Amino acid sequence: MFRFENPIYLYLLVLIPMLVLLRRVMQKNRKKRLKKFGDLDLLKSLMPDVSNTRRAVKFWLLMAALALIIVMLARPQMGSKISNETRNGIEAIIALDISNSMMAEDVVPSRLDKSKMLIENMVDNFTNDKVGLVVFAGDAFIQLPITSDYVSAKMFMQNTTPSLIASQGTNIAEAIRMASSSFTKAENIGRAIIVITDGEDHEGGAEEAAAAAKKKGINVFVLGVGSTKGSLIPDGQGGYMKDNTGTEVMSSLNENMCKQIAEAGGGGYIHVDNTNVAQEKLNAALAKLQKGEIDSVIYSEFDEQFRAVAIIVLILLIVEVCIMESRNPLLKDVKLFKSRNKVKENLQ
């Protein structure tokens, strides 16, 4: 497994395109200055030893060296040992509603962003557990199969937006069914489906799906996000979404439906507002689930790879120094000397 110990330094790579752009600007300014002295083709013939190709090669060698130095700062590492370990934990699959109504701002900063923050905090409390992610609106699909890789879980979660699903609605039933079939086959282990939704435009069948999950030994928790009073839905362009008649759409939390699904699923209902109460209740509920044996693939003994990168950087810098911006006059004399000898040999 390959990783960076300090990946934040990789943001410095943005310097490369900035320097490339700066070089282009300087080249244009240089041409403008040369034009003041006369025709460019004539000036080029007067400077036969000047080589633009050599300058370009030197520049790109420096850019490559700079990029690799930044990679060195990020400390590239390679996992040299893989081990399968058995740990005690639970399995949890999050079913996250990403319909347009989740963009409402009756919780700060929005229903969807608040849900993402809650999930991230939940995953941070996991140690030996596994987590998966299902996203849904009018349809549902698996965004992340169940895993113990918490870094990937948070990354996939942060990349979820309503644009991932074109079909709008709130098909909670399909999300629960998909989550139910996504657990591992491990036995004697606590399993939970955590549905995070505002319950808007409920398409039916969710209670039956939750009851079916309960029969399989899966607890279905429902986190209702938003306010029952309702809120307008931002359209991303400074206004609010409107229906076919031009009326602004008001979205409100369907709390009764959320409670009914949670009851059918044998879990519990938790209201998510602008406080941290929902986070505390969810962590406490998950802590009560039976912990069973979970097989995990663990990468350990990461070896630093910066030495190999440093050698490449050194080679690039040496090559850059050896390349002159103009043609080497010594090599030019060598060529002339060789050509004269060849002429003498032909005359003899």
DANORNOR-V717850 format. One record per residue. N is the residue number from 0. RES is the residue in one small letter. SS is DSSP state (H for helix, E for strand, L for the rest). D_CENTER is the distance of its C-alpha to the mean C-alpha in whole Angstrom. Layout:
# DANORNOR-V717850
N&RES&SS&D_CENTER / N&RES&SS&D_CENTER
This chain:
# DANORNOR-V717850
0&m&L&17 / 1&f&E&16 / 2&r&E&14 / 3&f&E&15 / 4&e&L&17 / 5&n&L&16 / 6&p&H&13 / 7&i&H&13 / 8&y&H&16 / 9&l&H&14 / 10&y&H&14 / 11&l&H&17 / 12&l&H&17 / 13&v&H&17 / 14&l&H&21 / 15&i&H&21 / 16&p&H&21 / 17&m&H&23 / 18&l&H&26 / 19&v&H&26 / 20&l&H&27 / 21&l&H&29 / 22&r&H&31 / 23&r&H&31 / 24&v&H&33 / 25&m&H&35 / 26&q&H&36 / 27&k&H&37 / 28&n&H&39 / 29&r&H&41 / 30&k&H&42 / 31&k&H&44 / 32&r&H&46 / 33&l&H&47 / 34&k&H&48 / 35&k&L&50 / 36&f&L&52 / 37&g&L&53 / 38&d&L&51 / 39&l&H&48 / 40&d&H&50 / 41&l&H&53 / 42&l&H&51 / 43&k&H&49 / 44&s&H&52 / 45&l&H&54 / 46&m&L&51 / 47&p&L&51 / 48&d&L&49 / 49&v&E&46 / 50&s&L&43 / 51&n&H&40 / 52&t&H&38 / 53&r&H&39 / 54&r&H&37 / 55&a&H&34 / 56&v&H&34 / 57&k&H&34 / 58&f&H&31 / 59&w&H&29 / 60&l&H&30 / 61&l&H&29 / 62&m&H&26 / 63&a&H&25 / 64&a&H&26 / 65&l&H&24 / 66&a&H&21 / 67&l&H&22 / 68&i&H&23 / 69&i&H&20 / 70&v&H&18 / 71&m&H&21 / 72&l&H&21 / 73&a&L&17 / 74&r&L&19 / 75&p&E&18 / 76&q&E&19 / 77&m&E&20 / 78&g&E&21 / 79&s&E&25 / 80&k&E&26 / 81&i&E&24 / 82&s&E&26 / 83&n&E&26 / 84&e&E&27 / 85&t&E&28 / 86&r&E&27 / 87&n&E&29 / 88&g&E&26 / 89&i&L&25 / 90&e&E&23 / 91&a&E&21 / 92&i&E&19 / 93&i&E&18 / 94&a&E&19 / 95&l&E&17 / 96&d&E&19 / 97&i&L&17 / 98&s&L&20 / 99&n&H&21 / 100&s&H&24 / 101&m&H&21 / 102&m&H&20 / 103&a&L&24 / 104&e&L&24 / 105&d&L&27 / 106&v&L&25 / 107&v&L&23 / 108&p&L&20 / 109&s&L&20 / 110&r&H&21 / 111&l&H&17 / 112&d&H&16 / 113&k&H&18 / 114&s&H&17 / 115&k&H&14 / 116&m&H&15 / 117&l&H&18 / 118&i&H&16 / 119&e&H&14 / 120&n&H&17 / 121&m&H&18 / 122&v&H&16 / 123&d&H&17 / 124&n&L&21 / 125&f&L&20 / 126&t&L&22 / 127&n&L&23 / 128&d&L&22 / 129&k&E&19 / 130&v&E&17 / 131&g&E&16 / 132&l&E&14 / 133&v&E&16 / 134&v&E&16 / 135&f&E&19 / 136&a&L&21 / 137&g&L&24 / 138&d&L&23 / 139&a&E&20 / 140&f&E&18 / 141&i&E&16 / 142&q&E&12 / 143&l&E&12 / 144&p&E&16 / 145&i&E&17 / 146&t&E&16 / 147&s&L&17 / 148&d&L&14 / 149&y&H&13 / 150&v&H&10 / 151&s&H&8 / 152&a&H&10 / 153&k&H&8 / 154&m&H&5 / 155&f&H&6 / 156&m&H&9 / 157&q&H&7 / 158&n&L&6 / 159&t&L&10 / 160&t&L&13 / 161&p&H&16 / 162&s&H&16 / 163&l&H&14 / 164&i&L&18 / 165&a&L&21 / 166&s&L&24 / 167&q&L&24 / 168&g&L&26 / 169&t&E&25 / 170&n&L&26 / 171&i&H&26 / 172&a&H&28 / 173&e&H&26 / 174&a&H&23 / 175&i&H&25 / 176&r&H&27 / 177&m&H&23 / 178&a&H&22 / 179&s&H&26 / 180&s&L&26 / 181&s&L&22 / 182&f&L&24 / 183&t&L&25 / 184&k&L&29 / 185&a&L&29 / 186&e&L&32 / 187&n&L&34 / 188&i&L&30 / 189&g&L&29 / 190&r&E&27 / 191&a&E&25 / 192&i&E&24 / 193&i&E&22 / 194&v&E&23 / 195&i&E&21 / 196&t&E&23 / 197&d&L&25 / 198&g&L&28 / 199&e&L&28 / 200&d&L&30 / 201&h&E&30 / 202&e&L&31 / 203&g&L&33 / 204&g&L&33 / 205&a&H&31 / 206&e&H&34 / 207&e&H&35 / 208&a&H&31 / 209&a&H&31 / 210&a&H&35 / 211&a&H&34 / 212&a&H&31 / 213&k&H&33 / 214&k&H&36 / 215&k&L&33 / 216&g&L&33 / 217&i&E&30 / 218&n&E&29 / 219&v&E&28 / 220&f&E&27 / 221&v&E&26 / 222&l&E&25 / 223&g&E&26 / 224&v&E&24 / 225&g&L&26 / 226&s&L&30 / 227&t&L&33 / 228&k&L&34 / 229&g&L&32 / 230&s&E&30 / 231&l&E&29 / 232&i&L&26 / 233&p&E&24 / 234&d&L&24 / 235&g&L&22 / 236&q&L&24 / 237&g&L&26 / 238&g&L&28 / 239&y&E&28 / 240&m&L&28 / 241&k&E&31 / 242&d&L&33 / 243&n&L&35 / 244&t&L&38 / 245&g&L&36 / 246&t&L&36 / 247&e&E&33 / 248&v&L&31 / 249&m&E&32 / 250&s&E&29 / 251&s&L&31 / 252&l&L&30 / 253&n&L&32 / 254&e&H&32 / 255&n&H&35 / 256&m&H&33 / 257&c&H&30 / 258&k&H&33 / 259&q&H&35 / 260&i&H&32 / 261&a&H&31 / 262&e&H&35 / 263&a&H&35 / 264&g&L&32 / 265&g&E&34 / 266&g&E&31 / 267&g&E&31 / 268&y&E&30 / 269&i&E&29 / 270&h&E&28 / 271&v&E&25 / 272&d&L&27 / 273&n&L&26 / 274&t&L&27 / 275&n&L&26 / 276&v&H&28 / 277&a&H&26 / 278&q&H&24 / 279&e&H&27 / 280&k&H&28 / 281&l&H&26 / 282&n&H&25 / 283&a&H&29 / 284&a&H&29 / 285&l&H&27 / 286&a&H&29 / 287&k&L&32 / 288&l&L&30 / 289&q&L&32 / 290&k&L&30 / 291&g&E&30 / 292&e&E&30 / 293&i&E&26 / 294&d&E&26 / 295&s&E&23 / 296&v&E&22 / 297&i&E&21 / 298&y&E&21 / 299&s&E&23 / 300&e&E&25 / 301&f&E&22 / 302&d&E&24 / 303&e&E&24 / 304&q&L&23 / 305&f&H&24 / 306&r&H&28 / 307&a&H&27 / 308&v&H&25 / 309&a&H&28 / 310&i&H&30 / 311&i&H&29 / 312&v&H&28 / 313&l&H&32 / 314&i&H&33 / 315&l&H&31 / 316&l&H&33 / 317&i&H&36 / 318&v&H&36 / 319&e&H&35 / 320&v&H&38 / 321&c&H&41 / 322&i&L&40 / 323&m&L&42 / 324&e&L&42 / 325&s&E&45 / 326&r&L&47 / 327&n&L&48 / 328&p&H&52 / 329&l&H&53 / 330&l&H&51 / 331&k&H&53 / 332&d&H&57 / 333&v&H&56 / 334&k&H&55 / 335&l&H&59 / 336&f&H&60 / 337&k&H&59 / 338&s&H&60 / 339&r&H&64 / 340&n&H&64 / 341&k&H&63 / 342&v&H&66 / 343&k&H&69 / 344&e&H&68 / 345&n&H&69 / 346&l&H&72 / 347&q&L&73
